[in-house]
Amino acid sequence: MPKDIRDIVKGYEDKNAQLSSNHQLKFQQKLNTEFKPKKSSFSWLYIAASIVVLIGLGITFYPKKNIGVSVDDELKTIKLGNVSPELKTIEAYYTNSINYEISQLPFTDENKELIEGYLLKIGELTKEYKTLTEELNKEVNDETIDALINNLQLRLQLLKRLKDQLNSIKNSKQNENTIV
């Protein structure tokens, strides 16, 4: 039968149990050391924040071109958007449209070769665009500006043609699956 521990301990007295005279003082010191509110050290956080700031400044002020090219030379380069506000709007429209169309391309193993072929053509046109921009820096004329705009239009047209081809391939496969 289970025994109640209170009944067992009720009459027990330890005759050898004596506390030392400074027992209360020792107990109080142990409590203070164990439960002392710890100061949270944020020094590691300050170091990490400093590193992030230094990296950010390094990226911001790191020279983007060869060391031999000065900042003044970079500011002197003329782009299509620097000629007039209208041309800046046109350039921004086409570059944003081109980037959007590229981001919307569905890359699969089946259409990989087709997309790579188009992207190679677009890469060649991009190199030609840079060459035309250098020519624009030498002499600003209407022919160069027209060539730059035509280059942007051609790249966008190529991307739209690629998108149409991908859609027709996708539709033909869907028709094939429904027939089978």
Secondary structure, 3 states (H helix, E strand, C coil): CCCCHHHHHCCCCCCCCCCCCCHHHHHHHHHHHHCCCCCCCCHHHHHHHHHHHHHHHHHHHCCCCCCCCCHHHHHHCCCHHHHCHHHHHHHHHHHHHHHHHHHCCCCCCCCHHHHHHHHHHHHHHHHHHHHHHHHHHHCCCHHHHHHHHHHHHHHHHHHHHHHHHHHHHHHHHHHHHHHC
